[in-house]
Amino acid sequence: MTSIDATAPAATATLREDARTIGLIGLAHGSSHFFHLLLPPLFPFLIHDFGFSYSELGLLVSVFFVISGVGQALSGFIVDRVGARPVMFFALSCFAAAGVVASLAGGYAGLMAAAALAGLGNAPFHPVDFTILNKRVSPQRLGHGFSVHGISGNLGWATAPVFMAGITAATGSWRTACLCGGVLAAVVLAIMVWNRDALDDRRGAVAAAQAKAAAAAAAGTVAEHPMAFLKLPSVWLCFSFFFWTTCSLSVIQSFASPTLQKMYGLPLSVTSLVVTGYMLCGAAGMVVGGFLAGRVVRLERTITVCMLTTAAMLVVAGTGWLPGMGAMVLVALAGVGTGLAGPSRDMLIKRAAPPGATGRVYGTVYSGLDLGFCTAAPVFGAMLDAGMTSGIFYGSAAALVLGVASAGVVGVGVAARAAQQRAASAATA
């Protein structure tokens, strides 16, 4: 395999090398999304065996995302210091342990420990994944890498309920399903260890750091503080973008099915398919979005058009103008817009991140995803309890609009910085 410098990674990578790295990252990312749903598909079985309430079981989900969100912000610093690969191995080990602990749980404490382990495993994945992709994949194929990354996440979400509920139904034991989930994580870990050379993001890192320090010393400058990136408005705008768009996604995942049932009188057995449809349409959109991200200069414009289109479709679904099946199909198709925007979103963050702070920036901004999941469910759940059915779709659309506003400001800043760099280059030429 060709040696690839971590600081200029991808210029010499072949298509085969890029495809190998992208495929491995996709598998790992899909595994992380799978473990978002390790326990929720089993809630009816846990209620039957232990007598828990939905609020108690919902707290397990909250614990997962609180630990994941806090850990994600912190793990970016670890990734930048020790490299992404060992952190990935640790995360997958946590998933395997979570499956085993859940299978042995004798009560609420055991399930809480499993949720905590799964949240700890989920925490580093975005800093890990994007650090490896940015440092190993060729620039001309990076958009496709982001596309595969997003698609694999959607497929992980789509696979988990079928896997967990299917094994439980086949064996009559939710414990067996949890154990199989742990085995799945162990298999993925073994694949990553076997292919560890394709995940090495540290080649040339020491030499690059020494060269950077020497250049700074020669120029008489002081090395930048590791926390300096937190002063950048673009970091917090990206954080807010993830928060709002995840709020919208959380609403669709959690409440689109019962909302369609209440508004249009469709059976839940039918409306439950809307989330799968939304995710599959999102995955299809990401395939095309990978090409857009590699060719479009003003990425925020792609994000704006795609997400505003999605928001408009959700508003129409909320009006009650369409027949029930028409509204359900429209909500599912709305996933195409968010899918198209996904790779452009990730590329925009890359352009907004200062050099050498990839892990920290991705860790911080992606923690907005965890906060969005934690916040949206109780707020919109209360709206649904209050009979505000149309408000579910209107609120999801409004969250997308707020996300678009954040992305637009980030894009303007990135464009201004690029113009300044071009002007400076022209002046010194």
Secondary structure as a PSIPRED ss2 file (coil, helix, strand):
# PSIPRED VFORMAT (PSIPRED V4.0)

   1 M C   1.000  0.000  0.000
   2 T C   1.000  0.000  0.000
   3 S C   1.000  0.000  0.000
   4 I C   1.000  0.000  0.000
   5 D C   1.000  0.000  0.000
   6 A C   1.000  0.000  0.000
   7 T C   1.000  0.000  0.000
   8 A C   1.000  0.000  0.000
   9 P H   0.000  1.000  0.000
  10 A H   0.000  1.000  0.000
  11 A H   0.000  1.000  0.000
  12 T H   0.000  1.000  0.000
  13 A C   1.000  0.000  0.000
  14 T C   1.000  0.000  0.000
  15 L H   0.000  1.000  0.000
  16 R H   0.000  1.000  0.000
  17 E H   0.000  1.000  0.000
  18 D H   0.000  1.000  0.000
  19 A H   0.000  1.000  0.000
  20 R H   0.000  1.000  0.000
  21 T H   0.000  1.000  0.000
  22 I H   0.000  1.000  0.000
  23 G H   0.000  1.000  0.000
  24 L H   0.000  1.000  0.000
  25 I H   0.000  1.000  0.000
  26 G H   0.000  1.000  0.000
  27 L H   0.000  1.000  0.000
  28 A H   0.000  1.000  0.000
  29 H H   0.000  1.000  0.000
  30 G H   0.000  1.000  0.000
  31 S H   0.000  1.000  0.000
  32 S H   0.000  1.000  0.000
  33 H H   0.000  1.000  0.000
  34 F H   0.000  1.000  0.000
  35 F H   0.000  1.000  0.000
  36 H H   0.000  1.000  0.000
  37 L C   1.000  0.000  0.000
  38 L C   1.000  0.000  0.000
  39 L C   1.000  0.000  0.000
  40 P H   0.000  1.000  0.000
  41 P H   0.000  1.000  0.000
  42 L H   0.000  1.000  0.000
  43 F H   0.000  1.000  0.000
  44 P H   0.000  1.000  0.000
  45 F H   0.000  1.000  0.000
  46 L H   0.000  1.000  0.000
  47 I H   0.000  1.000  0.000
  48 H H   0.000  1.000  0.000
  49 D H   0.000  1.000  0.000
  50 F H   0.000  1.000  0.000
  51 G C   1.000  0.000  0.000
  52 F C   1.000  0.000  0.000
  53 S C   1.000  0.000  0.000
  54 Y H   0.000  1.000  0.000
  55 S H   0.000  1.000  0.000
  56 E H   0.000  1.000  0.000
  57 L H   0.000  1.000  0.000
  58 G H   0.000  1.000  0.000
  59 L H   0.000  1.000  0.000
  60 L H   0.000  1.000  0.000
  61 V H   0.000  1.000  0.000
  62 S H   0.000  1.000  0.000
  63 V H   0.000  1.000  0.000
  64 F H   0.000  1.000  0.000
  65 F H   0.000  1.000  0.000
  66 V H   0.000  1.000  0.000
  67 I H   0.000  1.000  0.000
  68 S H   0.000  1.000  0.000
  69 G H   0.000  1.000  0.000
  70 V H   0.000  1.000  0.000
  71 G H   0.000  1.000  0.000
  72 Q H   0.000  1.000  0.000
  73 A H   0.000  1.000  0.000
  74 L H   0.000  1.000  0.000
  75 S H   0.000  1.000  0.000
  76 G H   0.000  1.000  0.000
  77 F H   0.000  1.000  0.000
  78 I H   0.000  1.000  0.000
  79 V H   0.000  1.000  0.000
  80 D H   0.000  1.000  0.000
  81 R H   0.000  1.000  0.000
  82 V H   0.000  1.000  0.000
  83 G C   1.000  0.000  0.000
  84 A H   0.000  1.000  0.000
  85 R H   0.000  1.000  0.000
  86 P H   0.000  1.000  0.000
  87 V H   0.000  1.000  0.000
  88 M H   0.000  1.000  0.000
  89 F H   0.000  1.000  0.000
  90 F H   0.000  1.000  0.000
  91 A H   0.000  1.000  0.000
  92 L H   0.000  1.000  0.000
  93 S H   0.000  1.000  0.000
  94 C H   0.000  1.000  0.000
  95 F H   0.000  1.000  0.000
  96 A H   0.000  1.000  0.000
  97 A H   0.000  1.000  0.000
  98 A H   0.000  1.000  0.000
  99 G H   0.000  1.000  0.000
 100 V H   0.000  1.000  0.000
 101 V H   0.000  1.000  0.000
 102 A H   0.000  1.000  0.000
 103 S H   0.000  1.000  0.000
 104 L H   0.000  1.000  0.000
 105 A C   1.000  0.000  0.000
 106 G C   1.000  0.000  0.000
 107 G C   1.000  0.000  0.000
 108 Y H   0.000  1.000  0.000
 109 A H   0.000  1.000  0.000
 110 G H   0.000  1.000  0.000
 111 L H   0.000  1.000  0.000
 112 M H   0.000  1.000  0.000
 113 A H   0.000  1.000  0.000
 114 A H   0.000  1.000  0.000
 115 A H   0.000  1.000  0.000
 116 A H   0.000  1.000  0.000
 117 L H   0.000  1.000  0.000
 118 A H   0.000  1.000  0.000
 119 G H   0.000  1.000  0.000
 120 L H   0.000  1.000  0.000
 121 G H   0.000  1.000  0.000
 122 N H   0.000  1.000  0.000
 123 A C   1.000  0.000  0.000
 124 P C   1.000  0.000  0.000
 125 F H   0.000  1.000  0.000
 126 H H   0.000  1.000  0.000
 127 P H   0.000  1.000  0.000
 128 V H   0.000  1.000  0.000
 129 D H   0.000  1.000  0.000
 130 F H   0.000  1.000  0.000
 131 T H   0.000  1.000  0.000
 132 I H   0.000  1.000  0.000
 133 L H   0.000  1.000  0.000
 134 N H   0.000  1.000  0.000
 135 K H   0.000  1.000  0.000
 136 R H   0.000  1.000  0.000
 137 V C   1.000  0.000  0.000
 138 S C   1.000  0.000  0.000
 139 P H   0.000  1.000  0.000
 140 Q H   0.000  1.000  0.000
 141 R H   0.000  1.000  0.000
 142 L H   0.000  1.000  0.000
 143 G H   0.000  1.000  0.000
 144 H H   0.000  1.000  0.000
 145 G H   0.000  1.000  0.000
 146 F H   0.000  1.000  0.000
 147 S H   0.000  1.000  0.000
 148 V H   0.000  1.000  0.000
 149 H H   0.000  1.000  0.000
 150 G H   0.000  1.000  0.000
 151 I H   0.000  1.000  0.000
 152 S H   0.000  1.000  0.000
 153 G H   0.000  1.000  0.000
 154 N H   0.000  1.000  0.000
 155 L H   0.000  1.000  0.000
 156 G H   0.000  1.000  0.000
 157 W H   0.000  1.000  0.000
 158 A H   0.000  1.000  0.000
 159 T H   0.000  1.000  0.000
 160 A H   0.000  1.000  0.000
 161 P H   0.000  1.000  0.000
 162 V H   0.000  1.000  0.000
 163 F H   0.000  1.000  0.000
 164 M H   0.000  1.000  0.000
 165 A H   0.000  1.000  0.000
 166 G H   0.000  1.000  0.000
 167 I H   0.000  1.000  0.000
 168 T H   0.000  1.000  0.000
 169 A H   0.000  1.000  0.000
 170 A H   0.000  1.000  0.000
 171 T H   0.000  1.000  0.000
 172 G C   1.000  0.000  0.000
 173 S C   1.000  0.000  0.000
 174 W H   0.000  1.000  0.000
 175 R H   0.000  1.000  0.000
 176 T H   0.000  1.000  0.000
 177 A H   0.000  1.000  0.000
 178 C H   0.000  1.000  0.000
 179 L H   0.000  1.000  0.000
 180 C H   0.000  1.000  0.000
 181 G H   0.000  1.000  0.000
 182 G H   0.000  1.000  0.000
 183 V H   0.000  1.000  0.000
 184 L H   0.000  1.000  0.000
 185 A H   0.000  1.000  0.000
 186 A H   0.000  1.000  0.000
 187 V H   0.000  1.000  0.000
 188 V H   0.000  1.000  0.000
 189 L H   0.000  1.000  0.000
 190 A H   0.000  1.000  0.000
 191 I H   0.000  1.000  0.000
 192 M H   0.000  1.000  0.000
 193 V H   0.000  1.000  0.000
 194 W H   0.000  1.000  0.000
 195 N C   1.000  0.000  0.000
 196 R H   0.000  1.000  0.000
 197 D H   0.000  1.000  0.000
 198 A H   0.000  1.000  0.000
 199 L H   0.000  1.000  0.000
 200 D C   1.000  0.000  0.000
 201 D C   1.000  0.000  0.000
 202 R C   1.000  0.000  0.000
 203 R C   1.000  0.000  0.000
 204 G C   1.000  0.000  0.000
 205 A H   0.000  1.000  0.000
 206 V H   0.000  1.000  0.000
 207 A H   0.000  1.000  0.000
 208 A H   0.000  1.000  0.000
 209 A H   0.000  1.000  0.000
 210 Q H   0.000  1.000  0.000
 211 A H   0.000  1.000  0.000
 212 K H   0.000  1.000  0.000
 213 A H   0.000  1.000  0.000
 214 A H   0.000  1.000  0.000
 215 A H   0.000  1.000  0.000
 216 A H   0.000  1.000  0.000
 217 A H   0.000  1.000  0.000
 218 A H   0.000  1.000  0.000
 219 A H   0.000  1.000  0.000
 220 G C   1.000  0.000  0.000
 221 T C   1.000  0.000  0.000
 222 V C   1.000  0.000  0.000
 223 A C   1.000  0.000  0.000
 224 E C   1.000  0.000  0.000
 225 H C   1.000  0.000  0.000
 226 P C   1.000  0.000  0.000
 227 M C   1.000  0.000  0.000
 228 A H   0.000  1.000  0.000
 229 F H   0.000  1.000  0.000
 230 L H   0.000  1.000  0.000
 231 K H   0.000  1.000  0.000
 232 L C   1.000  0.000  0.000
 233 P H   0.000  1.000  0.000
 234 S H   0.000  1.000  0.000
 235 V H   0.000  1.000  0.000
 236 W H   0.000  1.000  0.000
 237 L H   0.000  1.000  0.000
 238 C H   0.000  1.000  0.000
 239 F H   0.000  1.000  0.000
 240 S H   0.000  1.000  0.000
 241 F H   0.000  1.000  0.000
 242 F H   0.000  1.000  0.000
 243 F H   0.000  1.000  0.000
 244 W H   0.000  1.000  0.000
 245 T H   0.000  1.000  0.000
 246 T H   0.000  1.000  0.000
 247 C H   0.000  1.000  0.000
 248 S H   0.000  1.000  0.000
 249 L H   0.000  1.000  0.000
 250 S H   0.000  1.000  0.000
 251 V H   0.000  1.000  0.000
 252 I H   0.000  1.000  0.000
 253 Q H   0.000  1.000  0.000
 254 S H   0.000  1.000  0.000
 255 F H   0.000  1.000  0.000
 256 A H   0.000  1.000  0.000
 257 S H   0.000  1.000  0.000
 258 P H   0.000  1.000  0.000
 259 T H   0.000  1.000  0.000
 260 L H   0.000  1.000  0.000
 261 Q H   0.000  1.000  0.000
 262 K H   0.000  1.000  0.000
 263 M H   0.000  1.000  0.000
 264 Y H   0.000  1.000  0.000
 265 G C   1.000  0.000  0.000
 266 L C   1.000  0.000  0.000
 267 P C   1.000  0.000  0.000
 268 L H   0.000  1.000  0.000
 269 S H   0.000  1.000  0.000
 270 V H   0.000  1.000  0.000
 271 T H   0.000  1.000  0.000
 272 S C   1.000  0.000  0.000
 273 L H   0.000  1.000  0.000
 274 V H   0.000  1.000  0.000
 275 V H   0.000  1.000  0.000
 276 T H   0.000  1.000  0.000
 277 G H   0.000  1.000  0.000
 278 Y H   0.000  1.000  0.000
 279 M H   0.000  1.000  0.000
 280 L H   0.000  1.000  0.000
 281 C H   0.000  1.000  0.000
 282 G H   0.000  1.000  0.000
 283 A H   0.000  1.000  0.000
 284 A H   0.000  1.000  0.000
 285 G H   0.000  1.000  0.000
 286 M H   0.000  1.000  0.000
 287 V H   0.000  1.000  0.000
 288 V H   0.000  1.000  0.000
 289 G H   0.000  1.000  0.000
 290 G H   0.000  1.000  0.000
 291 F H   0.000  1.000  0.000
 292 L H   0.000  1.000  0.000
 293 A H   0.000  1.000  0.000
 294 G H   0.000  1.000  0.000
 295 R H   0.000  1.000  0.000
 296 V C   1.000  0.000  0.000
 297 V C   1.000  0.000  0.000
 298 R C   1.000  0.000  0.000
 299 L H   0.000  1.000  0.000
 300 E H   0.000  1.000  0.000
 301 R H   0.000  1.000  0.000
 302 T H   0.000  1.000  0.000
 303 I H   0.000  1.000  0.000
 304 T H   0.000  1.000  0.000
 305 V H   0.000  1.000  0.000
 306 C H   0.000  1.000  0.000
 307 M H   0.000  1.000  0.000
 308 L H   0.000  1.000  0.000
 309 T H   0.000  1.000  0.000
 310 T H   0.000  1.000  0.000
 311 A H   0.000  1.000  0.000
 312 A H   0.000  1.000  0.000
 313 M H   0.000  1.000  0.000
 314 L H   0.000  1.000  0.000
 315 V H   0.000  1.000  0.000
 316 V H   0.000  1.000  0.000
 317 A H   0.000  1.000  0.000
 318 G H   0.000  1.000  0.000
 319 T H   0.000  1.000  0.000
 320 G C   1.000  0.000  0.000
 321 W C   1.000  0.000  0.000
 322 L C   1.000  0.000  0.000
 323 P C   1.000  0.000  0.000
 324 G H   0.000  1.000  0.000
 325 M H   0.000  1.000  0.000
 326 G H   0.000  1.000  0.000
 327 A H   0.000  1.000  0.000
 328 M H   0.000  1.000  0.000
 329 V H   0.000  1.000  0.000
 330 L H   0.000  1.000  0.000
 331 V H   0.000  1.000  0.000
 332 A H   0.000  1.000  0.000
 333 L H   0.000  1.000  0.000
 334 A C   1.000  0.000  0.000
 335 G H   0.000  1.000  0.000
 336 V H   0.000  1.000  0.000
 337 G H   0.000  1.000  0.000
 338 T H   0.000  1.000  0.000
 339 G H   0.000  1.000  0.000
 340 L H   0.000  1.000  0.000
 341 A H   0.000  1.000  0.000
 342 G H   0.000  1.000  0.000
 343 P H   0.000  1.000  0.000
 344 S H   0.000  1.000  0.000
 345 R H   0.000  1.000  0.000
 346 D H   0.000  1.000  0.000
 347 M H   0.000  1.000  0.000
 348 L H   0.000  1.000  0.000
 349 I H   0.000  1.000  0.000
 350 K H   0.000  1.000  0.000
 351 R H   0.000  1.000  0.000
 352 A H   0.000  1.000  0.000
 353 A C   1.000  0.000  0.000
 354 P C   1.000  0.000  0.000
 355 P C   1.000  0.000  0.000
 356 G C   1.000  0.000  0.000
 357 A C   1.000  0.000  0.000
 358 T H   0.000  1.000  0.000
 359 G H   0.000  1.000  0.000
 360 R H   0.000  1.000  0.000
 361 V H   0.000  1.000  0.000
 362 Y H   0.000  1.000  0.000
 363 G H   0.000  1.000  0.000
 364 T H   0.000  1.000  0.000
 365 V H   0.000  1.000  0.000
 366 Y H   0.000  1.000  0.000
 367 S H   0.000  1.000  0.000
 368 G H   0.000  1.000  0.000
 369 L H   0.000  1.000  0.000
 370 D H   0.000  1.000  0.000
 371 L H   0.000  1.000  0.000
 372 G H   0.000  1.000  0.000
 373 F H   0.000  1.000  0.000
 374 C H   0.000  1.000  0.000
 375 T H   0.000  1.000  0.000
 376 A H   0.000  1.000  0.000
 377 A H   0.000  1.000  0.000
 378 P H   0.000  1.000  0.000
 379 V H   0.000  1.000  0.000
 380 F H   0.000  1.000  0.000
 381 G H   0.000  1.000  0.000
 382 A H   0.000  1.000  0.000
 383 M H   0.000  1.000  0.000
 384 L H   0.000  1.000  0.000
 385 D H   0.000  1.000  0.000
 386 A C   1.000  0.000  0.000
 387 G C   1.000  0.000  0.000
 388 M C   1.000  0.000  0.000
 389 T H   0.000  1.000  0.000
 390 S H   0.000  1.000  0.000
 391 G H   0.000  1.000  0.000
 392 I H   0.000  1.000  0.000
 393 F H   0.000  1.000  0.000
 394 Y H   0.000  1.000  0.000
 395 G H   0.000  1.000  0.000
 396 S H   0.000  1.000  0.000
 397 A H   0.000  1.000  0.000
 398 A H   0.000  1.000  0.000
 399 A H   0.000  1.000  0.000
 400 L H   0.000  1.000  0.000
 401 V H   0.000  1.000  0.000
 402 L H   0.000  1.000  0.000
 403 G H   0.000  1.000  0.000
 404 V H   0.000  1.000  0.000
 405 A H   0.000  1.000  0.000
 406 S H   0.000  1.000  0.000
 407 A H   0.000  1.000  0.000
 408 G H   0.000  1.000  0.000
 409 V H   0.000  1.000  0.000
 410 V H   0.000  1.000  0.000
 411 G H   0.000  1.000  0.000
 412 V H   0.000  1.000  0.000
 413 G H   0.000  1.000  0.000
 414 V H   0.000  1.000  0.000
 415 A H   0.000  1.000  0.000
 416 A H   0.000  1.000  0.000
 417 R H   0.000  1.000  0.000
 418 A H   0.000  1.000  0.000
 419 A H   0.000  1.000  0.000
 420 Q H   0.000  1.000  0.000
 421 Q H   0.000  1.000  0.000
 422 R H   0.000  1.000  0.000
 423 A H   0.000  1.000  0.000
 424 A H   0.000  1.000  0.000
 425 S H   0.000  1.000  0.000
 426 A H   0.000  1.000  0.000
 427 A H   0.000  1.000  0.000
 428 T H   0.000  1.000  0.000
 429 A C   1.000  0.000  0.000
